[in-house]
Every structure is written in C-alpha cells, then in structure tokens.
C-alpha cells in the first residue's frame, strides 16, 4: 500500500509537471567558471523527460573564495561565469548520463539553470543542485522562494564547501531560508543512504584540485560530513556534502587521472538522492 501511494503521488506530480512545460524557462547555456567552452550540446537536448538536473543560480558572496579576478565574462551572476557555474556544465551532463544508465529514470541529457527570481519557474524543477556553497549570498526574497519550494516538496543537494570559514558564509544564507530548522548529521540508517545503493561506508570525496596538491581537502575541512535539513515528516529536504566535492567526482568521471573510487561513490550518492527525492 505504501508503494502504491508513493507511485500515485509521483504519477500525479509528473502529470502536473508535464502540464507546466509550456511555462518553463527555455534551456540556455551560460559561461562557466571552469576553463572550458567546448562542451557540445547533445542532439536530444530538447527531449521532454521526467527528470532534469536543475542547477541553482545564486548571487556571489562579497567574500567569496572565487573573487572578481576569477569571473569569466560578466561579473553579473545572472549571466554566468561566477561561482554557481563551478563544475557546470560537465558535471551536470556526466551525472545525467550516469543516471540514465544506472536507473530507469527518464533523464534529460542537459541541465537547467534556475534563477529563484524568475517567479514560479523553480516549481518546474523538483530537484536542485548547487556547489561552492561558501560563495552564495541569497537575498531575503530568494530565501523565501527557496523555503517555499522546499516546503512544497522540492529537494536541494548542496556540495563543495570546506572548513569553518566557508561553512560560516554558507550558513548566513541557509539561516535566511530556514531560521528555525537545524542542520544535522544524516544517520547511516536513513533511507536516503539505502534507496538504491547501501552507502554506509562513505568517505571524503576530494576535488581534482585537491589531488593535484597531494591532499584530499582544503582549509580545516579534513572530516567529511553528510548533513541534512528535514521537514515535519522526517523527509530530507536539503542534503549537504560538507568537506567533499561530489561535483568534481561527476565532472572528472571520464578522466583517467581522477581516481575511479571517488567518482563511483559520488555517482552513487547522486543516484540515491535523486531516487529518494522522487519517492519520499
């Protein structure tokens, strides 16, 4: 009975989302913070699917780790080239391809950048991802929109922020979103770690940048944490990989020099988070 109810809910949600396609913002590629501009758009990028990798766009924190000297193109975050585009779009498309292969989820081959200032558009995309969380600086209006999105059943995966200083900057905006909900460690027994893969034995996932330095972390972020914010029904609304770089494990999954063990775990974590968000 429980599975039947979940299936009905997901079917109804899919029907509603299908009816909203006409109101979605069109697909657009923005300049990436990464030093590449040769990512070809797949020929099937306009395919209508049941799941899309939605990447959250956000304003830059004034003390962001990537300052103005790292901007590519405009310094206006709404035009890309700032911290929200770290790992984008390679990570997004690599993970979408992996999700297609490893599950029966009908996945679009390209990502969808989502701006919280674009009215109700965020409700078209029930799964959001963002990285470099020490660099975001939400406005009160954006925080309110994100809170409403999450309380209505949306899911947000946050990644790639390290140590005390970056967590402090991250928390500024997170407390605007949920001033009354704690950030807690997600227990190993939680369904989010067992929806597809059993992920009791998680370990720190370093970025490519860390491996070049001969380490697995930056600042004082030596210990990985798998954090969450729960709704009133004990469902994870926000899943955070603190002191890990899951985005890089997707972005560099096709690079022989990036260790496979990190991409293997990063992709499994992503798969679990997607299927969990669709069934809980």
C-alpha positions in Angstrom: 0.0 0.0 0.0 2.8 2.4 0.9 4.5 1.9 -2.5 1.2 2.3 -4.3 0.6 5.6 -2.6 4.1 6.8 -3.5 3.6 5.7 -7.1 0.3 7.6 -7.3 1.8 10.7 -5.8 4.8 10.6 -8.2 2.4 9.9 -11.1 0.3 12.9 -10.2 3.4 15.1 -9.8 4.7 14.0 -13.2 1.3 14.9 -14.7 1.4 18.3 -13.2 4.9 18.9 -14.3 4.1 17.8 -17.8 1.3 20.3 -17.9 3.7 23.1 -16.9 6.2 22.6 -19.7 4.8 25.5 -21.6 5.6 27.8 -18.7 9.2 26.7 -18.1 12.1 28.9 -18.8 13.9 27.8 -22.0 17.2 26.0 -21.9 20.2 28.2 -22.1 23.9 27.7 -21.7 25.9 30.2 -19.6 29.6 30.8 -19.4 31.3 28.5 -16.9 33.8 29.5 -14.3 35.7 26.4 -15.5 38.4 27.0 -18.2 36.5 25.2 -20.9 34.0 26.3 -23.5 33.9 23.2 -25.8 31.0 21.2 -24.2 28.8 20.2 -27.2 25.0 20.3 -26.7 23.7 16.8 -27.2 21.3 16.4 -30.2 18.4 15.3 -27.9 18.7 18.3 -25.6 15.0 19.3 -26.2 13.6 15.9 -25.3 10.7 16.1 -22.7 11.6 13.9 -19.8 10.5 13.0 -16.3 13.7 14.3 -14.6 16.1 17.2 -15.2 19.3 18.2 -13.5 18.4 21.7 -12.3 21.3 23.9 -11.2 20.6 26.7 -8.8 21.9 30.1 -9.8 22.8 32.4 -6.9 24.4 35.8 -6.2 28.0 35.9 -5.2 29.0 36.5 -1.6 31.3 39.6 -1.2 33.9 37.4 0.5 33.6 34.5 -2.0 36.6 32.2 -2.5 36.4 33.0 -6.2 36.7 36.7 -6.2 36.4 39.1 -9.2 39.7 38.0 -10.7 38.1 34.6 -11.4 35.0 35.9 -13.1 34.7 34.8 -16.7 32.8 37.2 -18.9 30.3 39.4 -17.0 30.6 39.8 -13.2 26.8 39.7 -13.1 25.9 36.3 -11.6 22.7 36.2 -13.8 24.9 36.0 -16.8 27.1 33.1 -15.6 30.8 32.9 -15.1 30.6 33.2 -11.3 30.7 30.6 -8.5 27.3 29.0 -9.3 28.9 27.8 -12.6 31.7 25.8 -10.9 31.7 22.3 -12.4 29.0 23.4 -14.9 28.0 22.0 -17.3 30.3 19.0 -17.4 29.3 17.6 -14.0 25.6 18.1 -14.8 25.8 16.2 -18.1 28.1 13.5 -16.9 25.8 12.8 -13.9 22.7 12.9 -16.2 24.3 10.3 -18.4 25.2 8.1 -15.4 21.6 8.3 -14.0 20.3 7.2 -17.4 22.5 4.1 -17.4 22.0 3.1 -13.8 18.3 3.6 -13.3 15.0 3.6 -15.3 14.5 7.3 -14.7 13.9 9.1 -18.0 16.6 11.8 -17.8 17.1 14.8 -19.9 20.7 15.0 -21.3 21.2 18.6 -20.4 20.9 20.6 -17.2 18.6 23.5 -16.5 19.9 26.7 -14.7 17.3 28.0 -12.3 17.0 31.6 -11.0 14.9 32.0 -7.9 14.0 35.5 -9.1 12.1 34.0 -12.1 8.7 33.8 -10.5 7.3 30.3 -10.3 9.8 28.7 -12.6 11.6 26.9 -9.8 8.5 24.7 -9.2 9.1 23.1 -12.6 12.2 21.5 -11.3 11.7 19.4 -8.2 15.4 18.5 -7.8 18.0 21.3 -7.5 21.8 21.1 -7.1 24.3 23.8 -6.2 28.0 23.9 -5.4 30.6 26.2 -3.9 28.2 26.9 -1.0 30.7 29.1 0.8 30.2 31.6 -2.1 26.4 32.0 -2.1 24.6 35.1 -0.8 20.8 34.8 -1.1 18.6 37.8 -0.9 15.6 37.7 1.5 13.3 37.3 -1.4 15.3 34.4 -2.8 15.5 32.7 0.6 11.7 33.0 0.9 11.2 31.5 -2.6 13.6 28.6 -1.8 11.9 27.9 1.5 8.5 27.7 -0.2 9.9 25.4 -2.9 11.3 23.0 -0.3 8.3 23.0 1.9 6.1 22.1 -1.1 8.2 19.0 -1.7 11.3 20.2 -3.6 14.7 18.7 -2.9 18.1 20.6 -2.8 21.6 19.0 -2.9 24.4 21.3 -1.8 28.0 20.5 -2.2 31.7 21.6 -2.2 32.2 23.8 0.8 35.0 23.3 3.2 36.0 24.2 6.7 34.9 26.7 9.3 35.1 29.9 7.2 33.2 28.6 4.2 30.6 26.9 6.4 30.0 30.3 8.2 29.4 32.0 4.8 27.1 29.2 3.8 25.1 29.3 7.0 24.3 33.0 6.5 22.0 32.2 3.6 20.8 28.9 4.9 19.6 30.5 8.1 17.6 33.0 5.9 15.9 30.0 4.3 15.3 28.1 7.5 16.0 30.1 10.7 14.1 27.5 12.8 15.3 24.2 11.3 18.6 22.7 12.4 21.3 21.4 10.1 22.0 17.9 11.4 24.1 14.8 10.5 22.1 12.4 8.5 22.2 9.0 10.2 23.6 6.0 8.4 20.2 4.3 8.8 18.3 7.0 6.9 16.6 5.9 3.7 18.5 8.4 1.7 21.6 6.2 2.0 19.8 3.0 1.1 17.2 3.9 -1.6 19.2 2.3 -4.4 22.7 1.7 -3.0 23.7 0.9 0.5 26.1 3.7 1.4 27.1 3.1 5.0 30.8 3.2 4.1 31.1 6.7 2.8 34.4 8.6 2.7 35.6 12.0 1.7 35.4 12.8 -2.0 38.1 15.2 -3.0 38.1 17.6 -5.9 40.6 17.3 -8.7 42.2 20.5 -7.4 43.0 18.7 -4.1 44.6 15.7 -5.7 46.9 18.0 -7.7 48.1 19.3 -4.3 48.6 15.8 -2.9 45.8 16.2 -0.3 42.1 15.5 -0.1 40.8 18.7 1.5 41.2 22.4 1.9 41.4 24.8 4.9 40.3 22.9 8.1 37.9 20.6 6.2 39.6 17.3 6.9 36.5 15.4 8.1 33.6 14.8 5.7 30.0 15.4 6.9 26.7 14.3 5.4 24.3 16.9 6.6 20.6 17.4 6.2 17.6 19.6 6.9 14.4 17.7 7.5 10.7 18.6 7.0 8.0 18.0 9.6 7.6 14.4 8.2 11.2 13.5 8.7 11.9 13.8 5.0 15.3 15.2 3.9 14.6 18.4 2.1 18.2 19.6 1.9 21.2 17.2 1.6 24.7 18.6 2.1 28.1 17.1 1.4 30.3 19.3 3.6 34.0 18.8 3.2 33.6 16.8 0.0 33.4 17.7 -3.7 30.8 15.4 -5.3 30.6 17.8 -8.2 34.2 17.1 -9.2 33.6 13.4 -8.9 31.0 13.8 -11.7 32.8 16.4 -13.7 36.0 14.3 -13.9 34.4 10.9 -14.1 35.8 10.4 -17.6 39.3 11.5 -16.7 41.7 8.5 -16.2 43.8 10.6 -13.8 40.9 11.2 -11.4 40.6 8.1 -9.2 37.6 5.9 -10.0 36.8 5.2 -6.4 35.7 8.8 -5.9 33.5 9.0 -9.0 32.0 5.7 -8.0 30.9 6.9 -4.6 29.9 10.4 -5.9 27.7 9.0 -8.6 26.0 6.5 -6.2 25.3 9.3 -3.7 23.7 11.3 -6.5 21.6 8.4 -7.7 20.4 7.8 -4.2 19.5 11.4 -3.7 17.6 11.6 -7.0 15.5 8.4 -6.4 14.9 9.4 -2.7 13.6 12.8 -3.8 11.2 11.1 -6.3 9.9 8.5 -3.8 9.8 10.3 -0.5 
